């Protein structure tokens, strides 16, 4: 199995989306290596950065699920670091 490092940048434009987003992130928790959230109160949005180490298809599935949430925007940046794991 091969994994890649990626960062998913997320902007939550409405508080109603937070519960659904957290549910998805919990579902993929084993792949998340770090998370940073910044509440931008003046604009009433949340900016979240998620660092992941996962197979390409898992990263794509996670990013896709997040991107389909209403009032949420997401973009993924991939590193060129690919790690082979036995298993």
C-alpha positions as CSV (number, residue, x, y, z in Angstrom):
1,X,0.0,0.0,0.0
2,X,1.2,3.5,-0.8
3,X,0.3,6.6,1.1
4,X,0.7,10.3,0.4
5,X,0.8,13.4,2.6
6,X,-1.8,16.0,1.8
7,X,-3.3,19.1,3.2
8,X,-7.0,19.9,2.9
9,X,-8.0,23.5,3.2
10,X,-11.6,24.0,4.3
11,X,-13.8,27.1,4.6
12,X,-17.0,26.7,6.5
13,X,-19.4,29.5,5.5
14,X,-22.3,28.6,7.8
15,X,-22.4,27.1,11.2
16,X,-25.0,24.5,10.2
17,X,-22.3,22.6,8.3
18,X,-20.0,22.1,11.3
19,X,-21.7,19.0,12.6
20,X,-21.7,17.2,9.2
21,X,-18.1,18.2,8.7
22,X,-17.0,16.9,12.1
23,X,-18.8,13.6,11.4
24,X,-16.8,13.1,8.2
25,X,-13.5,14.0,9.9
26,X,-14.2,11.6,12.7
27,X,-14.9,8.9,10.1
28,X,-11.4,9.4,8.6
29,X,-9.7,10.1,11.9
30,X,-7.2,7.3,11.5
31,X,-5.6,9.2,8.6
32,X,-5.6,12.7,10.1
33,X,-2.2,13.6,11.5
34,X,-3.1,17.2,12.4
35,X,-5.9,19.7,12.4
36,X,-5.9,23.5,12.8
37,X,-9.1,25.6,13.0
38,X,-9.4,29.4,12.9
39,X,-12.7,31.0,13.7
40,X,-12.9,34.3,11.8
41,X,-15.6,35.9,13.8
42,X,-15.8,39.2,11.9
43,X,-16.8,37.3,8.7
44,X,-18.7,34.5,10.5
45,X,-16.7,31.7,8.9
46,X,-14.3,29.0,10.0
47,X,-11.0,28.2,8.3
48,X,-9.8,24.7,8.9
49,X,-6.6,22.9,7.7
50,X,-6.4,19.1,7.9
51,X,-3.0,17.3,7.3
52,X,-3.5,13.6,6.3
53,X,-1.3,10.6,5.5
54,X,-3.4,8.2,3.5
55,X,-3.8,6.3,0.2
56,X,-4.7,8.4,-2.7
57,X,-8.2,7.1,-3.0
58,X,-8.9,7.7,0.7
59,X,-7.7,11.3,0.4
60,X,-9.9,11.8,-2.7
61,X,-12.9,10.3,-1.0
62,X,-12.4,12.5,2.1
63,X,-12.0,15.6,0.0
64,X,-15.0,14.8,-2.1
65,X,-17.3,14.2,0.8
66,X,-16.2,17.5,2.4
67,X,-16.6,19.4,-0.9
68,X,-20.2,18.1,-1.3
69,X,-21.3,19.6,2.0
70,X,-23.5,22.7,1.6
71,X,-21.8,26.0,2.7
72,X,-18.4,24.3,2.7
73,X,-15.5,24.8,0.3
74,X,-12.4,22.5,0.2
75,X,-9.2,22.2,-1.8
76,X,-6.5,19.6,-1.5
77,X,-2.8,20.1,-2.0
78,X,-0.7,16.9,-2.4
79,X,3.0,16.4,-1.5
80,X,5.2,14.4,-3.8
81,X,6.1,12.2,-0.9
82,X,4.8,8.7,-1.4
83,X,5.5,6.1,1.2
84,X,5.2,2.3,0.6
85,X,3.8,0.3,3.6
86,X,3.8,-3.5,4.0
87,X,0.5,-5.0,4.5
